[in-house]
Amino acid sequence: MIGYDTYVLATLFFVIIASMVLTMYYRKRLTNMAGMVIAMVVGMNVGLTAGVFLGLLFQGNLFYSTIISILVGVIAGSACGFVLGILATLEGLMAGLMGGMMGAMLGEMITQNQAVTLVNVFLTLSVSSMLLFQILPNGQDSKSTKKWILKPIMTFIVFAGYLLLGVQLDKQFVFSKSTPPDNSHQNHEGQSIESLKELSITVHPSQYSYDPGEIIVKKDKPTSIILKNHDSIDHDIEIKEIPFVKKDDGEGHQHGHTETEADFHLHAPAKKQTKVTFTPLREGTYSFYCTIPGHKENGMTGILIVQ
């Protein structure tokens, strides 16, 4: 995450400083309405960007992400409007407050890939808002109005270029966390029905998926499954109507009891792992998923194959 978070934080810092400098430079040529619009746009975009990013970074702790993102948005909006007067300052302050609050809640509710996409979009909008100092009319450049088309074109070019940069860093950020370590080949072939009695399923931070998403076990052979939850929120595994015998490993509730067409359930709290040993009694392919609301809908599913 080193490259991407540096990219986001450095860009937000640049937008705040650049908006202050440009406001001081253009303050004599900006109308009151134009100044209020710029302060509102900067505060809202920076607040949304910081909110979604911090909501992703501190997922599971909405209070901290909300407070910090509101603070960032308020600083950006009020710093931009301070030179232009009290109305622009209040407009930027309230826009930054609303943007930070909404962004933090949004970052908490969506998946990592969705959050990174939104961060890229909002970050690009934040940078592009600097061009409002040139695009908004100031009442003095009547001779240059025929060239107004160049400013939207330049805005589009900057928008597309910056979004492309964010997408490229996004790939490094996501894949560096989602790619298994050197034993990834072992996850698919090493966890076979012949060589392993113990299988591990990992949930990575802020990723609504199982690693691996497919496991193979052998009928009538005791197998231990470890659910390793590295995320900051709870996750579980549930398989509907699978005949099995479950052994109590100190974390279950049953002692070698045969379940006929029962539901298999394994829950792991945040930052912890849970283990269960069971013996499947019938061959077949069974789907499993996370029962926490919204997780299955975001793609947190997998397949258990009993051979």
Backbone hydrogen bonds in HBPLUS format (Angstrom, degrees):
<---DONOR---> <-ACCEPTOR-->    atom                        ^
c    i                          cat <-CA-CA->   ^        H-A-AA   ^      H-
h    n   atom  resd res      DA  || num        DHA   H-A  angle D-A-AA Bond
n    s   type  num  typ     dist DA aas  dist angle  dist       angle   num
A0005-ASP N   A0001-MET O   3.12 MM   4  6.02 168.9  2.13 155.3 158.8     1
A0006-THR N   A0002-ILE O   3.30 MM   4  6.19 154.2  2.38 140.3 147.3     2
A0007-TYR N   A0003-GLY O   3.12 MM   4  6.25 151.8  2.21 139.7 147.5     3
A0008-VAL N   A0004-TYR O   2.99 MM   4  6.30 157.6  2.04 152.5 157.6     4
A0009-LEU N   A0005-ASP O   2.96 MM   4  6.07 176.4  1.96 152.6 153.7     5
A0010-ALA N   A0006-THR O   2.90 MM   4  5.78 160.9  1.93 145.5 151.8     6
A0011-THR N   A0007-TYR O   3.13 MM   4  6.07 150.8  2.22 136.1 143.9     7
A0012-LEU N   A0008-VAL O   3.01 MM   4  6.27 160.7  2.05 153.2 158.2     8
A0013-PHE N   A0009-LEU O   3.01 MM   4  6.21 159.1  2.06 147.5 153.3     9
A0014-PHE N   A0010-ALA O   2.94 MM   4  6.14 153.6  2.01 141.7 149.3    10
A0015-VAL N   A0011-THR O   2.91 MM   4  6.18 158.6  1.96 152.1 157.2    11
A0016-ILE N   A0012-LEU O   3.09 MM   4  6.33 161.7  2.12 150.0 153.9    12
A0017-ILE N   A0013-PHE O   3.09 MM   4  6.30 171.3  2.09 154.6 156.6    13
A0018-ALA N   A0014-PHE O   2.76 MM   4  5.80 166.3  1.78 155.4 160.3    14
A0019-SER N   A0015-VAL O   2.90 MM   4  5.89 154.9  1.97 143.4 149.9    15
A0020-MET N   A0016-ILE O   3.25 MM   4  6.45 152.9  2.33 142.2 148.7    16
A0021-VAL N   A0017-ILE O   3.03 MM   4  6.33 163.8  2.06 154.0 158.2    17
A0022-LEU N   A0018-ALA O   2.88 MM   4  6.00 169.7  1.89 154.3 157.3    18
A0023-THR N   A0019-SER O   2.95 MM   4  5.91 149.4  2.04 137.3 146.0    19
A0024-MET N   A0020-MET O   3.12 MM   4  6.34 158.2  2.17 146.6 151.4    20
A0025-TYR N   A0021-VAL O   3.03 MM   4  6.26 149.3  2.12 144.2 153.4    21
A0026-TYR N   A0022-LEU O   2.88 MM   4  5.98 158.6  1.92 151.2 155.6    22
A0027-ARG N   A0023-THR O   2.96 MM   4  5.47 112.1  2.43 140.3 151.6    23
A0029-ARG N   A0026-TYR O   2.97 MM   3  5.41 143.2  2.11 114.4 125.2    24
A0030-LEU N   A0026-TYR O   3.07 MM   4  6.12 124.7  2.38 156.0 171.4    25
A0035-GLY N   A0031-THR O   2.94 MM   4  6.19 158.6  1.99 152.0 157.8    26
A0036-MET N   A0032-ASN O   3.03 MM   4  6.27 153.7  2.10 146.3 152.9    27
A0037-VAL N   A0033-MET O   2.99 MM   4  6.24 156.5  2.04 150.6 156.9    28
A0038-ILE N   A0034-ALA O   2.99 MM   4  6.21 163.3  2.02 151.1 155.2    29
A0039-ALA N   A0035-GLY O   3.03 MM   4  6.18 167.0  2.05 148.4 152.0    30
A0040-MET N   A0036-MET O   2.98 MM   4  6.08 155.3  2.04 144.0 150.9    31
A0041-VAL N   A0037-VAL O   2.90 MM   4  6.10 164.6  1.93 153.8 157.8    32
A0042-VAL N   A0038-ILE O   2.93 MM   4  6.05 170.9  1.94 156.5 159.1    33
A0043-GLY N   A0039-ALA O   3.00 MM   4  5.99 165.7  2.02 143.5 148.2    34
A0044-MET N   A0040-MET O   2.91 MM   4  5.96 163.9  1.94 149.4 154.3    35
A0045-ASN N   A0041-VAL O   2.96 MM   4  5.99 170.2  1.97 150.7 153.9    36
A0046-VAL N   A0042-VAL O   2.98 MM   4  5.97 167.8  2.00 152.5 156.5    37
A0047-GLY N   A0043-GLY O   2.95 MM   4  5.87 155.1  2.01 139.0 147.0    38
A0048-LEU N   A0044-MET O   2.89 MM   4  6.04 161.1  1.92 151.1 156.1    39
A0049-THR N   A0045-ASN O   2.95 MM   4  6.09 164.0  1.97 148.1 152.9    40
A0050-ALA N   A0046-VAL O   2.92 MM   4  6.05 173.6  1.92 154.1 156.1    41
A0051-GLY N   A0047-GLY O   2.85 MM   4  5.87 153.2  1.92 142.8 151.3    42
A0052-VAL N   A0048-LEU O   2.98 MM   4  6.13 172.9  1.98 156.8 157.0    43
A0053-PHE N   A0049-THR O   3.04 MM   4  6.11 165.4  2.06 151.4 156.2    44
A0054-LEU N   A0050-ALA O   2.85 MM   4  5.87 166.3  1.87 148.6 153.0    45
A0055-GLY N   A0051-GLY O   2.77 MM   4  5.77 147.8  1.87 142.7 153.0    46
A0056-LEU N   A0052-VAL O   2.98 MM   4  6.15 144.1  2.11 140.0 148.4    47
A0057-LEU N   A0053-PHE O   2.87 MM   4  6.13 155.0  1.93 143.9 151.8    48
A0058-PHE N   A0054-LEU O   2.77 MM   4  5.75 165.8  1.79 150.4 153.3    49
A0061-ASN N   A0058-PHE O   2.84 MM   3  5.57 150.9  1.93 152.6 154.2    50
A0065-SER N   A0061-ASN O   3.40 MM   4  6.66 174.7  2.41 156.1 157.6    51
A0066-THR N   A0062-LEU O   2.93 MM   4  5.91 154.2  1.99 146.0 153.0    52
A0067-ILE N   A0063-PHE O   3.01 MM   4  6.22 168.4  2.03 154.9 157.6    53
A0068-ILE N   A0064-TYR O   3.02 MM   4  6.11 174.5  2.02 156.9 158.6    54
A0069-SER N   A0065-SER O   3.06 MM   4  5.96 160.5  2.10 139.6 145.8    55
A0070-ILE N   A0066-THR O   2.93 MM   4  5.98 157.3  1.99 148.8 155.1    56
A0071-LEU N   A0067-ILE O   3.05 MM   4  6.22 157.4  2.10 144.2 150.5    57
A0072-VAL N   A0068-ILE O   2.97 MM   4  6.28 156.0  2.03 149.7 155.9    58
A0073-GLY N   A0069-SER O   2.94 MM   4  6.14 167.0  1.96 150.5 153.9    59
A0074-VAL N   A0070-ILE O   2.86 MM   4  5.99 162.3  1.89 154.2 159.0    60
A0075-ILE N   A0071-LEU O   2.99 MM   4  6.12 160.8  2.03 146.3 151.6    61
A0076-ALA N   A0072-VAL O   3.01 MM   4  6.22 163.7  2.04 151.1 155.5    62
A0077-GLY N   A0073-GLY O   2.96 MM   4  6.12 172.6  1.97 154.3 156.2    63
A0078-SER N   A0074-VAL O   2.93 MM   4  5.87 167.7  1.94 150.6 154.8    64
A0079-ALA N   A0075-ILE O   2.93 MM   4  5.74 152.2  2.01 140.2 148.5    65
A0080-CYS N   A0076-ALA O   3.16 MM   4  6.23 149.2  2.26 139.9 147.3    66
A0081-GLY N   A0077-GLY O   3.12 MM   4  6.32 149.9  2.22 141.7 149.7    67
A0082-PHE N   A0078-SER O   2.84 MM   4  5.65 127.1  2.12 143.3 154.4    68
A0084-LEU N   A0081-GLY O   3.05 MM   3  5.25 131.3  2.30 102.8 116.3    69
A0089-THR N   A0085-GLY O   3.06 MM   4  6.21 151.8  2.14 145.6 154.3    70
A0090-LEU N   A0086-ILE O   2.93 MM   4  6.13 162.0  1.96 150.3 154.1    71
A0091-GLU N   A0087-LEU O   2.91 MM   4  6.10 157.9  1.96 148.8 155.6    72
A0092-GLY N   A0088-ALA O   2.95 MM   4  6.09 164.0  1.98 147.2 151.1    73
A0093-LEU N   A0089-THR O   2.87 MM   4  6.01 153.8  1.93 146.1 154.3    74
A0094-MET N   A0090-LEU O   2.97 MM   4  6.08 172.3  1.97 152.1 153.6    75
A0095-ALA N   A0091-GLU O   3.03 MM   4  6.11 156.9  2.08 144.2 151.3    76
A0096-GLY N   A0092-GLY O   2.95 MM   4  6.01 157.7  2.00 143.9 149.8    77
A0097-LEU N   A0093-LEU O   2.97 MM   4  6.20 152.0  2.05 145.7 153.7    78
A0098-MET N   A0094-MET O   2.98 MM   4  6.19 166.5  2.00 150.8 153.5    79
A0099-GLY N   A0095-ALA O   2.88 MM   4  5.98 161.7  1.91 148.2 154.1    80
A0100-GLY N   A0096-GLY O   2.95 MM   4  5.98 163.8  1.98 144.8 149.1    81
A0101-MET N   A0097-LEU O   3.10 MM   4  6.23 160.5  2.14 146.7 152.1    82
A0102-MET N   A0098-MET O   2.96 MM   4  6.09 171.3  1.97 154.5 157.1    83
A0103-GLY N   A0099-GLY O   2.89 MM   4  5.87 159.1  1.93 147.3 154.1    84
A0104-ALA N   A0100-GLY O   3.07 MM   4  6.10 158.5  2.12 142.6 147.6    85
A0105-MET N   A0101-MET O   3.26 MM   4  6.48 163.4  2.29 147.7 151.5    86
A0106-LEU N   A0102-MET O   2.96 MM   4  6.13 155.1  2.03 147.1 154.6    87
A0107-GLY N   A0103-GLY O   2.86 MM   4  6.05 162.5  1.89 152.6 156.9    88
A0108-GLU N   A0104-ALA O   3.13 MM   4  6.27 137.3  2.32 139.3 149.7    89
A0109-MET N   A0105-MET O   3.30 MM   4  6.49 138.5  2.49 140.0 149.1    90
A0109-MET N   A0106-LEU O   3.15 MM   3  5.34 132.4  2.39 101.1 113.1    91
A0110-ILE N   A0106-LEU O   3.31 MM   4  6.43 141.6  2.47 155.8 163.4    92
A0115-ALA N   A0111-THR O   2.88 MM   4  6.07 155.7  1.94 148.8 156.2    93
A0116-VAL N   A0112-GLN O   2.89 MM   4  6.12 162.8  1.92 158.4 162.1    94
A0117-THR N   A0113-ASN O   3.14 MM   4  6.30 156.2  2.20 142.0 148.2    95
A0118-LEU N   A0114-GLN O   3.08 MM   4  6.35 159.8  2.12 148.2 153.1    96
A0119-VAL N   A0115-ALA O   2.85 MM   4  6.10 155.0  1.91 150.7 158.4    97
A0120-ASN N   A0116-VAL O   3.00 MM   4  6.23 158.5  2.05 148.2 153.0    98
A0121-VAL N   A0117-THR O   3.09 MM   4  6.42 156.5  2.15 146.6 152.8    99
A0122-PHE N   A0118-LEU O   2.85 MM   4  6.05 178.1  1.85 161.4 161.5   100
A0123-LEU N   A0119-VAL O   2.81 MM   4  5.76 152.3  1.89 145.8 154.3   101
A0124-THR N   A0120-ASN O   3.04 MM   4  6.12 151.8  2.12 139.4 146.5   102
A0125-LEU N   A0121-VAL O   2.97 MM   4  6.28 154.4  2.04 148.5 156.0   103
A0126-SER N   A0122-PHE O   2.90 MM   4  6.11 147.4  2.00 141.0 149.9   104
A0127-VAL N   A0123-LEU O   3.08 MM   4  6.40 156.6  2.14 146.3 151.2   105
A0128-SER N   A0124-THR O   2.88 MM   4  6.07 163.3  1.91 150.1 155.5   106
A0129-SER N   A0125-LEU O   2.95 MM   4  6.04 132.4  2.18 139.7 150.7   107
A0130-MET N   A0127-VAL O   3.14 MM   3  5.82 160.0  2.19 115.7 121.3   108
A0131-LEU N   A0128-SER O   2.99 MM   3  5.65 154.8  2.05 117.1 123.8   109
A0132-LEU N   A0129-SER O   3.09 MM   3  5.45 162.4  2.12 109.6 115.1   110
A0133-PHE N   A0130-MET O   3.44 MM   3  6.22 163.5  2.47 114.2 117.4   111
A0134-GLN N   A0131-LEU O   3.02 MM   3  5.45 149.5  2.11 109.6 118.0   112
A0135-ILE N   A0131-LEU O   2.98 MM   4  6.23 152.5  2.06 147.5 156.4   113
A0136-LEU N   A0132-LEU O   3.01 MM   4  5.54 167.0  2.02 136.4 140.7   114
A0144-SER N   A0141-ASP O   3.12 MM   3  5.45 144.1  2.26 105.6 115.7   115
A0147-LYS N   A0144-SER O   3.08 MM   3  5.64 156.4  2.14 113.8 120.8   116
A0148-TRP N   A0145-THR O   3.17 MM   3  5.30 157.4  2.23 114.4 113.9   117
A0150-LEU N   A0147-LYS O   3.07 MM   3  5.81 153.3  2.14 119.6 126.0   118
A0151-LYS N   A0148-TRP O   3.18 MM   3  5.69 140.1  2.34 109.6 118.7   119
A0153-ILE N   A0149-ILE O   3.34 MM   4  6.51 158.9  2.39 144.8 150.8   120
A0154-MET N   A0150-LEU O   2.93 MM   4  6.11 157.4  1.98 145.7 151.9   121
A0155-THR N   A0151-LYS O   2.89 MM   4  6.11 152.5  1.97 146.4 154.7   122
A0156-PHE N   A0152-PRO O   2.91 MM   4  6.16 155.5  1.97 147.4 152.9   123
A0157-ILE N   A0153-ILE O   2.98 MM   4  6.28 158.2  2.03 150.4 156.2   124
A0158-VAL N   A0154-MET O   2.96 MM   4  6.17 166.6  1.98 152.5 155.8   125
A0159-PHE N   A0155-THR O   2.88 MM   4  6.02 160.6  1.92 148.4 154.7   126
A0160-ALA N   A0156-PHE O   2.87 MM   4  6.05 170.4  1.88 154.4 156.2   127
A0161-GLY N   A0157-ILE O   2.90 MM   4  6.01 165.2  1.92 150.4 155.2   128
A0162-TYR N   A0158-VAL O   2.93 MM   4  5.97 165.5  1.95 150.7 154.8   129
A0163-LEU N   A0159-PHE O   2.97 MM   4  6.05 156.9  2.02 147.2 154.3   130
A0164-LEU N   A0160-ALA O   2.96 MM   4  6.09 152.7  2.04 144.4 151.7   131
A0165-LEU N   A0161-GLY O   3.10 MM   4  6.38 153.3  2.17 143.4 150.0   132
A0166-GLY N   A0162-TYR O   3.01 MM   4  6.30 160.3  2.05 148.0 153.0   133
A0167-VAL N   A0163-LEU O   2.93 MM   4  6.16 151.8  2.01 147.8 155.5   134
A0168-GLN N   A0164-LEU O   3.09 MM   4  6.33 156.4  2.15 148.1 153.3   135
A0169-LEU N   A0165-LEU O   3.13 MM   4  6.45 163.1  2.16 153.1 156.9   136
A0170-ASP N   A0166-GLY O   2.80 MM   4  5.88 143.7  1.93 141.1 152.7   137
A0171-LYS N   A0167-VAL O   3.11 MM   4  6.43 146.8  2.22 146.3 152.0   138
A0173-PHE N   A0169-LEU O   2.96 MM   4  6.19 155.8  2.02 150.3 157.6   139
A0174-VAL N   A0170-ASP O   2.89 MM   4  6.07 172.0  1.89 160.6 161.4   140
A0175-PHE N   A0171-LYS O   2.94 MM   4  5.81 161.0  1.98 148.7 154.1   141
A0176-SER N   A0172-GLN O   3.10 MM   4  5.78 144.4  2.23 130.8 139.5   142
A0177-LYS N   A0174-VAL O   3.06 MM   3  5.44 139.9  2.23 104.8 115.8   143
A0178-SER N   A0174-VAL O   2.89 MM   4  6.08 148.2  1.99 150.4 160.9   144
A0179-THR N   A0175-PHE O   2.89 MM   4  5.44 146.0  2.00 138.5 143.2   145
A0184-SER N   A0181-PRO O   2.91 MM   3  5.68 138.3  2.09 136.1 135.1   146
A0186-GLN N   A0183-ASN O   2.90 MM   3  5.03 125.0  2.21  96.8 112.1   147
A0187-ASN N   A0183-ASN O   3.14 MM   4  6.58 132.5  2.38 140.9 154.0   148
A0187-ASN N   A0184-SER O   3.09 MM   3  5.05 129.8  2.35  92.4 105.7   149
A0189-GLU N   A0185-HIS O   3.02 MM   4  6.18 158.4  2.07 148.0 154.9   150
A0190-GLY N   A0186-GLN O   2.50 MM   4  3.89 116.9  1.89  99.5 119.4   151
A0191-GLN N   A0186-GLN O   2.87 MM   5  6.35 126.1  2.17 165.7 177.7   152
A0224-SER N   A0197-LYS O   2.78 MM  27  6.18 167.0  1.79 156.3 160.2   153
A0199-LEU N   A0224-SER O   2.69 MM  25  6.07 165.9  1.71 167.1 169.1   154
A0226-ILE N   A0199-LEU O   2.78 MM  27  6.19 157.7  1.83 158.8 166.6   155
A0201-ILE N   A0226-ILE O   2.81 MM  25  6.08 166.8  1.82 171.3 170.1   156
A0228-LYS N   A0201-ILE O   2.80 MM  27  6.06 159.3  1.84 154.5 161.3   157
A0202-THR N   A0211-ASP O   2.85 MM   9  5.00 175.8  1.85 136.8 138.1   158
A0211-ASP N   A0202-THR O   2.89 MM   9  5.00 138.4  2.07 142.1 153.6   159
A0203-VAL N   A0228-LYS O   2.83 MM  25  6.19 157.6  1.88 167.9 165.4   160
A0230-HIS N   A0203-VAL O   2.94 MM  27  5.82 155.5  2.00 155.8 162.9   161
A0207-GLN N   A0204-HIS O   3.25 MM   3  5.59 157.2  2.30 135.6 131.0   162
A0209-SER N   A0207-GLN O   2.91 MM   2  5.60 133.3  2.13 104.5  90.7   163
A0303-ILE N   A0213-GLY O   2.86 MM  90  6.34 149.4  1.96 147.5 157.3   164
A0215-ILE N   A0303-ILE O   3.03 MM  88  6.52 156.3  2.09 160.4 167.3   165
A0305-ILE N   A0215-ILE O   2.90 MM  90  6.26 165.4  1.92 158.7 163.7   166
A0217-VAL N   A0305-ILE O   2.86 MM  88  6.21 165.7  1.88 167.4 171.2   167
A0307-GLN N   A0217-VAL O   2.99 MM  90  6.36 164.1  2.01 152.1 154.9   168
A0221-LYS N   A0218-LYS O   3.24 MM   3  5.53 151.9  2.33 132.2 128.8   169
A0220-ASP N   A0280-PRO O   2.79 MM  60  5.67 174.9  1.80 167.0 168.4   170
A0223-THR N   A0278-PHE O   2.84 MM  55  5.57 165.0  1.86 156.8 160.6   171
A0278-PHE N   A0223-THR O   2.90 MM  55  5.57 164.0  1.93 154.0 152.9   172
A0225-ILE N   A0276-VAL O   2.85 MM  51  5.56 161.4  1.88 165.3 166.6   173
A0276-VAL N   A0225-ILE O   3.05 MM  51  5.56 152.6  2.13 145.5 153.9   174
A0227-LEU N   A0274-THR O   2.79 MM  47  5.29 161.2  1.82 162.7 165.0   175
A0274-THR N   A0227-LEU O   3.02 MM  47  5.29 150.3  2.11 135.2 142.7   176
A0229-ASN N   A0272-LYS O   2.94 MM  43  5.45 154.1  2.01 146.1 151.4   177
A0271-LYS N   A0231-ASP O   3.06 MM  40  5.80 134.7  2.27 161.5 174.5   178
A0235-HIS N   A0268-ALA O   3.21 MM  33  5.64 168.6  2.22 157.7 161.0   179
A0268-ALA N   A0235-HIS O   2.91 MM  33  5.64 174.7  1.92 165.4 165.0   180
A0237-ILE N   A0266-LEU O   2.71 MM  29  5.07 144.9  1.83 143.1 155.1   181
A0266-LEU N   A0237-ILE O   2.82 MM  29  5.07 152.6  1.89 149.0 155.6   182
A0238-GLU N   A0289-TYR O   2.97 MM  51  5.58 135.8  2.17 144.5 158.0   183
A0289-TYR N   A0238-GLU O   3.23 MM  51  5.58 146.2  2.35 135.9 144.7   184
A0239-ILE N   A0264-PHE O   2.77 MM  25  4.91 153.2  1.84 140.2 148.5   185
A0264-PHE N   A0239-ILE O   2.81 MM  25  4.91 152.0  1.89 149.6 153.0   186
A0242-ILE N   A0262-ALA O   2.74 MM  20  5.50 156.7  1.80 161.7 156.9   187
A0281-LEU N   A0243-PRO O   2.98 MM  38  5.45 163.8  2.01 145.3 140.6   188
A0244-PHE N   A0259-GLU O   3.11 MM  15  5.46 149.0  2.21 145.4 154.3   189
A0259-GLU N   A0244-PHE O   2.80 MM  15  5.46 173.0  1.81 169.2 171.0   190
A0245-VAL N   A0279-THR O   2.89 MM  34  4.96 147.6  1.99 129.9 140.3   191
A0279-THR N   A0245-VAL O   2.69 MM  34  4.96 145.4  1.80 141.4 153.0   192
A0256-GLY N   A0246-LYS O   2.87 MM  10  5.27 123.3  2.20 140.2 152.7   193
A0247-LYS N   A0277-THR O   2.75 MM  30  5.32 175.3  1.75 160.8 161.4   194
A0272-LYS N   A0269-PRO O   3.26 MM   3  5.56 143.6  2.40 137.5 130.6   195
A0284-GLY N   A0306-VAL O   3.00 MM  22  5.23 162.1  2.03 138.1 138.6   196
A0306-VAL N   A0284-GLY O   2.84 MM  22  5.23 178.4  1.84 168.9 168.8   197
A0286-TYR N   A0304-LEU O   2.79 MM  18  5.08 175.0  1.79 158.4 160.1   198
A0304-LEU N   A0286-TYR O   2.69 MM  18  5.08 170.9  1.70 163.8 167.1   199
A0288-PHE N   A0302-GLY O   2.94 MM  14  5.16 163.3  1.97 126.5 131.0   200
A0302-GLY N   A0288-PHE O   2.78 MM  14  5.16 145.2  1.90 153.2 150.6   201
A0290-CYS N   A0300-MET O   3.27 MM  10  5.99 147.4  2.38 162.2 160.3   202
A0295-HIS N   A0292-ILE O   3.05 MM   3  5.70 165.4  2.07 143.2 147.6   203
A0298-ASN N   A0295-HIS O   3.11 MM   3  5.13 134.4  2.32  96.1 108.7   204
A0300-MET N   A0295-HIS O   3.13 MM   5  5.62 156.4  2.18 142.6 141.8   205
A0299-GLY N   A0296-LYS O   3.01 MM   3  5.28 158.9  2.06 112.4 115.0   206
A0301-THR N   A0299-GLY O   2.94 MM   2  5.68 127.1  2.23 109.5  93.9   207
